[in-house]
Amino acid sequence: MMLQLMFFKDCTSKTSDGSTAHTSIHKGDITHFAQAGFKAWVQLLAIQQGFQADVIRTVYGYLKSYEQTVETIEVMREVAEERAVAEILSKTEEDEDEDSVKDEEE
């Protein structure tokens, strides 16, 4: 039992914020975990902003940072929503105009 406790104690370390980290990522696994984290971030941003993950990755590829990507995607969503409202209003106005023409003809 004592050996087991010592083993786990040796695997822990303190982080800069004072919390306990049980292990470090092995150098050979950093790329794997970075890619997994990137995929998760892309999926989360896609869900939050209403775009396909491919769109998020494409925008990220053209920019220099995560922050720029988030800002750009947020602007894209705002513009898309504004355009959608304009289109919806124009379509409903067209429908109202057609209805009033029909009423006049009757």
Secondary structure, DSSP 8 states (H G I E B T S, - for coil): -HHHHHHHHHT-EE-TTS-EE-----GGGHHHHHHHHHHHHHHHHHHHHT--HHHHHHHHHHSS-HHHHHHHHHHHHHHHHHHHHHHHHHHHHHHHHHHHHHHHH-
